[in-house]
Amino acid sequence: MFTVEDSKTLRVTPGGMGDIKNLFLRNKKGQMWLVSCHEDRNVDLKMLAKALGAGRFSFASEARMMQYLGIKPGSVSPFALVNDITSAVRFVIDSVLTQTEVIYLHPLVNTRTTTIATSDLLAYCARTGHKAEIITFGEDGVHCTLMEHEGTDHV
């Protein structure tokens, strides 16, 4: 599966709150972000970049995805942060996802999907050196506010 739409066509049950999409982004200075949000979230990249103080976003290339996350397109997930050993990628998660019990995501390949408790995912990311920055989107996907996750760092 390479897209959220691919995933939706194969589901036995309708999507839930823990179904996500992941955006691997870069700015003009070459700084990298992994943004995980609810799969149906409309994201205005211009406003997201403004909220994150990033300047202007574009999607990162396949080469950068491999360099920073060690994965191929379609396989982006917070699990890939383990491959970013220099902590160059900032991790941002939709506040709606932090309110769910579990999150569904790819285990570094897009041929499988697994689940993880949301609290465990946040702890995992922190343990890899990528403490979550939580973003709250307005209903229109444009207005965003950012805060840092204050959870524990244990796995």
C-alpha positions as CSV (number, residue, x, y, z in Angstrom):
1,M,0.0,0.0,0.0
2,F,1.4,3.4,-1.0
3,T,-1.5,5.7,0.0
4,V,-4.2,6.1,2.6
5,E,-6.7,5.3,-0.2
6,D,-5.0,2.0,-0.9
7,S,-5.3,1.1,2.7
8,K,-9.0,2.1,2.9
9,T,-9.9,-0.3,0.0
10,L,-8.5,-3.3,1.9
11,R,-10.0,-2.8,5.3
12,V,-12.5,-5.2,6.7
13,T,-13.8,-2.6,9.2
14,P,-14.2,1.1,8.6
15,G,-11.3,3.4,9.6
16,G,-10.9,4.3,13.2
17,M,-9.3,7.2,15.1
18,G,-5.9,5.5,15.1
19,D,-5.6,5.3,11.3
20,I,-2.8,7.6,10.3
21,K,-1.0,9.2,7.4
22,N,2.6,10.3,7.6
23,L,4.2,13.2,5.8
24,F,8.0,13.3,5.5
25,L,8.8,16.9,4.8
26,R,11.8,19.2,4.4
27,N,12.3,22.9,4.3
28,K,14.6,25.0,2.1
29,K,17.4,24.8,4.7
30,G,17.3,21.0,4.5
31,Q,15.7,20.4,7.9
32,M,13.5,17.3,8.1
33,W,10.1,16.6,9.7
34,L,8.0,13.5,10.1
35,V,4.4,14.6,10.7
36,S,1.9,11.9,11.7
37,C,-1.8,12.9,11.6
38,H,-5.2,11.3,11.3
39,E,-5.6,9.8,7.8
40,D,-8.5,12.0,6.9
41,R,-6.8,15.2,8.1
42,N,-6.6,18.0,5.5
43,V,-3.2,19.6,6.0
44,D,-2.3,23.0,4.6
45,L,1.5,22.7,4.3
46,K,2.0,26.5,4.2
47,M,0.2,26.9,7.6
48,L,1.8,23.8,9.1
49,A,5.3,25.2,8.2
50,K,4.3,28.5,9.7
51,A,3.1,26.8,13.0
52,L,6.4,24.8,13.2
53,G,8.6,27.8,12.3
54,A,9.9,25.9,9.3
55,G,9.7,28.5,6.6
56,R,8.3,26.6,3.6
57,F,7.7,22.9,3.3
58,S,8.1,20.5,0.4
59,F,7.9,16.7,0.4
60,A,11.3,15.1,1.0
61,S,12.8,13.1,-1.9
62,E,13.1,9.3,-2.0
63,A,16.8,9.7,-1.5
64,R,16.3,11.8,1.7
65,M,13.8,9.3,2.9
66,M,16.3,6.5,2.6
67,Q,19.1,8.7,4.1
68,Y,17.3,9.8,7.2
69,L,14.7,7.1,7.8
70,G,16.1,4.1,5.9
71,I,12.8,3.3,4.2
72,K,11.2,3.6,0.8
73,P,8.1,5.6,-0.2
74,G,4.8,4.2,1.1
75,S,6.5,2.8,4.2
76,V,6.8,6.0,6.2
77,S,5.9,5.6,9.9
78,P,7.2,6.8,13.3
79,F,8.9,3.4,13.6
80,A,11.5,4.6,11.0
81,L,12.8,7.2,13.5
82,V,15.0,4.4,14.9
83,N,17.1,4.8,11.7
84,D,17.6,8.5,12.3
85,I,20.6,8.1,14.6
86,T,21.6,11.7,14.5
87,S,18.1,12.9,15.5
88,A,17.9,15.2,12.5
89,V,14.2,14.6,12.0
90,R,11.7,16.4,14.1
91,F,8.6,14.3,15.0
92,V,5.2,16.0,15.1
93,I,2.0,14.2,15.9
94,D,-1.6,15.3,15.5
95,S,-3.2,15.9,19.0
96,V,-6.2,13.8,17.9
97,L,-4.0,10.7,17.6
98,T,-2.7,11.2,21.2
99,Q,-6.2,10.8,22.4
100,T,-6.6,7.3,20.8
101,E,-5.8,4.0,22.5
102,V,-3.9,2.5,19.6
103,I,-2.4,3.6,16.3
104,Y,-2.1,1.6,13.2
105,L,1.1,1.9,11.2
106,H,3.6,0.2,8.9
107,P,6.5,-1.7,10.5
108,L,9.1,-0.2,8.1
109,V,7.5,-1.8,5.0
110,N,4.1,-1.1,3.4
111,T,3.2,-4.7,2.9
112,R,2.1,-5.0,6.6
113,T,0.3,-3.0,9.2
114,T,0.6,-3.4,12.9
115,T,-0.8,-1.7,16.0
116,I,0.9,-0.1,19.0
117,A,-0.6,1.6,22.1
118,T,-0.3,5.4,21.5
119,S,1.5,5.9,24.8
120,D,4.0,3.2,23.8
121,L,4.6,4.8,20.4
122,L,5.3,8.2,22.1
123,A,7.7,6.5,24.5
124,Y,9.4,4.6,21.7
125,C,9.9,7.8,19.7
126,A,11.3,9.6,22.7
127,R,13.6,6.7,23.4
128,T,15.0,7.1,19.8
129,G,15.7,10.7,20.5
130,H,12.6,12.1,18.9
131,K,10.4,13.5,21.6
132,A,6.9,14.2,20.0
133,E,5.8,17.7,19.3
134,I,2.0,17.7,19.4
135,I,0.1,19.8,17.0
136,T,-3.6,20.7,17.2
137,F,-5.2,21.4,13.8
138,G,-8.2,23.6,13.3
139,E,-11.2,21.9,11.7
140,D,-10.2,23.4,8.4
141,G,-6.6,21.9,8.7
142,V,-5.2,25.4,8.4
143,H,-5.0,26.8,11.9
144,C,-2.4,24.9,14.0
145,T,-0.9,25.2,17.5
146,L,2.1,23.3,18.7
147,M,3.1,21.9,22.1
148,E,5.8,19.4,23.3
149,H,4.7,16.1,24.6
150,E,5.5,15.8,28.3
151,G,5.1,12.0,28.6
152,T,7.6,9.5,30.0
153,D,10.7,8.4,28.1
154,H,10.5,4.7,29.0
155,V,9.6,1.9,26.6
